[in-house]
């Protein structure tokens, strides 16, 4: 009797192929919890430390974060509905925030009161003004107990608009910042945020929300000013004691935020790199001591066999790698040994462990290194241990929230066949809170900062424990006690603690009492971090003190790199030639550091040409590779800012350059003309009438010769083609058209298509369509990009489809969807007629037709050639290709069927990070690709072969996701069955 055919279950974007009659019950035994006294025995912590239980059920259930108020009382959000598979209702309102207290001073929490209940998924909180800000997506609430019974009787929505997503992608990590603002993470779900309590309509009568995709947020707790901040990682954010910001995501244990969003935002012409950078320097292995959950082992087997969708991590092993990272925290307490201050710890809930890293300076940033080798800082033998967040405490120790659950996973990511036999909610009545202390630790006396005088709070700003400093700072801000000002001024001037001097300045700023007299001496502080913050705070008093401004100019020569880095940002707040000269001094010294270059460019608005001229005055410096690169960037900024006096500065320098410095001259002309073209500037005509124009003509003539020289190296030819884009269409259009011919190398064709696509001339579409038949599938994507770039080219495309010179199946589904949903009916209607019923390959039919490939013998060498030809535009293996699509380093762990399925049906399961987007500029240009960077001023879309477009936000008219993968469907049209078998053989062989 034939076996019953498999069928599919689709849930939450995941798919499982179910084979009737197959049951996994015997492989999925339930694992029972331990009582708290027994759980503590399962821990292993590095020598010199111990872990202590401070609270457990029934006092607390599913703790996900913690904070201590000024009197040492702990508040805990309890995410009891975690992992409820109820996406339509987004979980049940069983979450809550509890108030935990130590009533006898022994360091153990012994009393619990429900402070706020009926919350869906509470994830974070922070104290303010006697109450709490509580994250409960889609809102942030403010709750307060006004009658002293421990329960909130005030409850109001402060912020709303966070996107509802799965429980691993919710806003989190509320932190009180040095700047007297509440900071938080939006996570990967993002949202359109509104500070509803203080909301005011704009001129249109509507309130405009902040689009928080890819960034964090902060809130001024008094005025309600809501601001987007640099960041954008997933779950876990921490400031070190100097206010530097660190984050983490599932598989990245630590990332550093390199700059403040506000500095980039002030120069709308600057396309900045992603501020969030991975700083860990080692592999992703972790060393757990717990057994691997049976369901994880089963899931990995199902994924390898192609029976359950989702990524196969760790080379096909079920555990032993970063996959559940959250809560990364920089230790800034006072109980641990001094050498531990500034170390980073992160929770790995899937691995039942805590990982530790040391941070070492690396330019203006850091690199993170594993502290323990071949083991972890803290592990448990128990799979129920689910660490998720840390908190610094009044006693100087580090507290750890343990959700304590049998299963720790997004509900949809558990195969339905396994979910039948496990309970995702088991543990919602349990939870643990621990503290990690050094051996010999003695419990200090309880603290009551709430009853302290303002002068006593001022003294706490130099306390060695960060909780004391931050809490005292917050209380001083809340009280706004003018009597605190004299002792704060004294502390800023005389404290032996650098941290105390820094905190005193920020506290004065929070009181509205920061003056030039306070800041000026700190600009000469012996500690570089105090100088760094004094520079930042000097921005508040610049208008009052020429002496402060003069000192800032002199600090361009500071010996500390981060001081100069901050100086480069702050100088952008000061107009005038002296500030420009100081910026030039920093740029000259640190041109090799990409972050300092960025800071200089952020400050170049209105003076890019002057900066160019000052830097170019140094003949030795301008001749070096760093100098030439920065001068080209400044020339481009000059052009795109489009100010006549600044353009004149660059032209003046170019006129004076000796003939022997053609490399610099060409770079500057290239940058200036590129910027002017972006600005669509009439100043381009002036460029043609100066010496720069002669250089440009010379460059274009040389580029024509090099681009068409079939004997020249391909890389040299493609670079020459890029230079042709600087000329007018009349000068280079026909040359670019010839470079589309099928006999040209693919790289040259692609470069020519990119150059042509930027011109508005009506002949462009005809050139592309005429050459279409000679394009390989690899080049066709860029050809389609050129045709779709401007709506006036689409009728030419439609005509080509009608006369059958372009086959509809050669257009990828994302572009077809764009046409079918186009807002202009003059495009939508012919698209519907020509493409609406196009017989694009059905994925199920393609899979059925190619299934026998799995039984064919493949040839490894031929498969490598197929990969290079068909896949390397988006994937990289063994040094060949581009790292754009999903990483393939462990692709063999998917199994042959899994690989075939991914190739033939790329839209079945799509990681949101690899979605295709369509962007329309205000100039009518359309670009597509995957979002690879998003900052305050720009968005970068990247396509095949690493081709990308960075578009300034000021030029964006519309941005929409297509809902489809960047990987196109229909590869079977150019890969026959034997080629497919060869390709799979090669992919399975890569180690």
HELIX and SHEET records of a PDB file:
HELIX    1   1 UNK A   25  UNK A   27  5                                   3    
HELIX    2   2 UNK A   36  UNK A   39  1                                   4    
HELIX    3   3 UNK A   40  UNK A   42  5                                   3    
HELIX    4   4 UNK A  196  UNK A  198  5                                   3    
HELIX    5   5 UNK A  261  UNK A  265  1                                   5    
HELIX    6   6 UNK A  294  UNK A  304  1                                  11    
HELIX    7   7 UNK A  314  UNK A  316  5                                   3    
HELIX    8   8 UNK A  338  UNK A  340  5                                   3    
HELIX    9   9 UNK A  349  UNK A  351  5                                   3    
HELIX   10  10 UNK A  411  UNK A  413  5                                   3    
HELIX   11  11 UNK A  416  UNK A  419  1                                   4    
HELIX   12  12 UNK A  449  UNK A  451  5                                   3    
HELIX   13  13 UNK A  454  UNK A  460  1                                   7    
HELIX   14  14 UNK A  466  UNK A  479  1                                  14    
HELIX   15  15 UNK A  484  UNK A  494  1                                  11    
HELIX   16  16 UNK A  498  UNK A  510  1                                  13    
HELIX   17  17 UNK A  516  UNK A  522  1                                   7    
HELIX   18  18 UNK A  528  UNK A  538  1                                  11    
HELIX   19  19 UNK A  542  UNK A  544  5                                   3    
HELIX   20  20 UNK A  546  UNK A  554  1                                   9    
HELIX   21  21 UNK A  555  UNK A  557  5                                   3    
HELIX   22  22 UNK A  561  UNK A  570  1                                  10    
HELIX   23  23 UNK A  571  UNK A  573  5                                   3    
HELIX   24  24 UNK A  577  UNK A  589  1                                  13    
HELIX   25  25 UNK A  594  UNK A  602  1                                   9    
HELIX   26  26 UNK A  608  UNK A  616  1                                   9    
HELIX   27  27 UNK A  619  UNK A  622  1                                   4    
HELIX   28  28 UNK A  625  UNK A  641  1                                  17    
HELIX   29  29 UNK A  644  UNK A  656  1                                  13    
HELIX   30  30 UNK A  659  UNK A  661  5                                   3    
HELIX   31  31 UNK A  662  UNK A  678  1                                  17    
HELIX   32  32 UNK A  683  UNK A  689  1                                   7    
HELIX   33  33 UNK A  691  UNK A  707  1                                  17    
HELIX   34  34 UNK A  714  UNK A  724  1                                  11    
HELIX   35  35 UNK A  729  UNK A  738  1                                  10    
HELIX   36  36 UNK A  746  UNK A  757  1                                  12    
HELIX   37  37 UNK A  763  UNK A  771  1                                   9    
HELIX   38  38 UNK A  772  UNK A  774  5                                   3    
HELIX   39  39 UNK A  777  UNK A  788  1                                  12    
HELIX   40  40 UNK A  791  UNK A  793  5                                   3    
HELIX   41  41 UNK A  794  UNK A  802  1                                   9    
HELIX   42  42 UNK A  808  UNK A  810  5                                   3    
HELIX   43  43 UNK A  813  UNK A  820  1                                   8    
HELIX   44  44 UNK A  825  UNK A  835  1                                  11    
HELIX   45  45 UNK A  843  UNK A  850  1                                   8    
HELIX   46  46 UNK A  851  UNK A  855  5                                   5    
HELIX   47  47 UNK A  860  UNK A  866  1                                   7    
HELIX   48  48 UNK A  867  UNK A  871  3                                   5    
HELIX   49  49 UNK A  891  UNK A  894  5                                   4    
HELIX   50  50 UNK A  895  UNK A  904  1                                  10    
HELIX   51  51 UNK A  912  UNK A  914  5                                   3    
HELIX   52  52 UNK A  944  UNK A  946  5                                   3    
HELIX   53  53 UNK A  953  UNK A  955  5                                   3    
HELIX   54  54 UNK A  971  UNK A  973  5                                   3    
HELIX   55  55 UNK A  977  UNK A  989  1                                  13    
SHEET    1   A 2 UNK A   7  UNK A  11  0                                        
SHEET    2   A 2 UNK A  14  UNK A  18 -1                                        
SHEET    1   B 5 UNK A  43  UNK A  45  0                                        
SHEET    2   B 5 UNK A 378  UNK A 380 -1                                        
SHEET    3   B 5 UNK A 353  UNK A 362 -1                                        
SHEET    4   B 5 UNK A 344  UNK A 348 -1                                        
SHEET    5   B 5 UNK A 325  UNK A 330 -1                                        
SHEET    1   C 4 UNK A  43  UNK A  45  0                                        
SHEET    2   C 4 UNK A 378  UNK A 380 -1                                        
SHEET    3   C 4 UNK A 353  UNK A 362 -1                                        
SHEET    4   C 4 UNK A 365  UNK A 370 -1                                        
SHEET    1   D 4 UNK A  49  UNK A  56  0                                        
SHEET    2   D 4 UNK A 432  UNK A 438 -1                                        
SHEET    3   D 4 UNK A 398  UNK A 402 -1                                        
SHEET    4   D 4 UNK A 387  UNK A 392 -1                                        
SHEET    1   E 4 UNK A  67  UNK A  68  0                                        
SHEET    2   E 4 UNK A  74  UNK A  78 -1                                        
SHEET    3   E 4 UNK A  95  UNK A 101 -1                                        
SHEET    4   E 4 UNK A 111  UNK A 119 -1                                        
SHEET    1   F 6 UNK A 122  UNK A 128  0                                        
SHEET    2   F 6 UNK A 131  UNK A 136 -1                                        
SHEET    3   F 6 UNK A 139  UNK A 144 -1                                        
SHEET    4   F 6 UNK A 154  UNK A 162 -1                                        
SHEET    5   F 6 UNK A 191  UNK A 194 -1                                        
SHEET    6   F 6 UNK A 210  UNK A 211 -1                                        
SHEET    1   G 4 UNK A 172  UNK A 176  0                                        
SHEET    2   G 4 UNK A 182  UNK A 185 -1                                        
SHEET    3   G 4 UNK A 216  UNK A 219 -1                                        
SHEET    4   G 4 UNK A 226  UNK A 229 -1                                        
SHEET    1   H 4 UNK A 237  UNK A 239  0                                        
SHEET    2   H 4 UNK A 245  UNK A 249 -1                                        
SHEET    3   H 4 UNK A 252  UNK A 257 -1                                        
SHEET    4   H 4 UNK A 276  UNK A 278 -1                                        
SHEET    1   I 2 UNK A 876  UNK A 877  0                                        
SHEET    2   I 2 UNK A 880  UNK A 881 -1                                        
SHEET    1   J 5 UNK A 948  UNK A 952  0                                        
SHEET    2   J 5 UNK A 938  UNK A 942 -1                                        
SHEET    3   J 5 UNK A 926  UNK A 934 -1                                        
SHEET    4   J 5 UNK A 915  UNK A 921 -1                                        
SHEET    5   J 5 UNK A 956  UNK A 965 -1                                        
END                                                                             
